[in-house]
């Protein structure tokens, strides 16, 4: 159905690139780096390795660490998942280390992203000299630039000031460097995406599934610019994606999350973590987390655990005519064909609401084939709406962008005559309804610095009190990383 075999082969390079002898000053084998990257197949294998860390990143941490912190989704309070909901983690994520769930931790985000950056740096360092077709070489370099930008983007929105590495770790001296201020991180992401846009092809059906197009790079550029409060750039890049005509919204929003329609959904789902239910593909744990307890809802997954739900207040915030509300449910059909009422959905509360974005009734255990969206066209429309309003107020252009998304959801156009702040608040609310459970909401709250006002009201009988502090706007840099790098300093709020 899908081809994510670009991950295969990454294990070999992962082992070589991350193995080092701490007694030597050269952490990477000179024999390997001198004799690899010689042929086109070497270059392709090296690029495959750049995507490899996505497997661990999106097992859970890529969406779970942020979603469990926000106001839409909460976890069953077991195995330490509630540390994010309650903001009870410390600078070394000690609770997470007490069990085999470290892949759910921001520590996994740090490790996966820097592993990917290191692999991208080797591609950008070596592949320009590889003996191969020049056109294909250019695309490989474009993908490496894009992936390095993406990994930096994930890091800075989670940890703020981060280590910016743009060359491979040829020696320990080059491997150990200090942090860069977030404003300069954004500039480096811009530079990498400029290179990616210049080298990547525009989207077509011939692009390998899971690989970025020129328009995907523009979309990430727009979203980065939004976080950098560079409104003109965010609007420019987002409007270029929309006007390109390469992507379009699916007529029915439910179809975006229908595993049987995933190929057609790529007209909107621009870039995703591609999941497969069968080996040698990769899947994600969240498919099993969101289904009913005890694998009792066969339409969700063959194996599911009842470990993550939506807040009742979030469900209630939807207009009943909003089609997106159908991606949540207050009952389900069990294996006997009986309707299970809301009061019996979860083992922890009578007010649990099920999330239906990640359903695959043909999963192999909890390994399903439904993709994890990373960049969707609906997101780009809302980036354009917000950027246009912040730049020039609620213009007709800004209204047209948000109303395109609302119309697809079955809602009337947004009320005209709103003030700038009212309009931006409406866009942020629309983003919440459109992108829930996709790992986005927490970052909207942190980039706008509104999480301290919003989160204390996102409570229920499972988590009746939630009290984030200012320091929780960003996750702490894992102490293991600071201890390993004398030039790396902890975030000021976490010292």
PyMOL commands that set and color helices and strands:
alter all, ss='L'
color gray80, all
select helices_A, chain A and resi 5-7+10-18+30-35+40-52+54-57+61-67+82-85+94-97+102-104+106-129+134-159+172-175+182-199+214-227+231-244+253-257+259-265+286-289+293-295+312-316+323-327+342-344+377-392+396-408+420-435+441-447+451-457+470-473+479-484+492-494
alter helices_A, ss='H'
color red, helices_A
select strands_A, chain A and resi 73-75+269-273+308-310+328-329+332-333+339-340+354-355+372-376
alter strands_A, ss='S'
color yellow, strands_A
deselect
rebuild
show_as cartoon
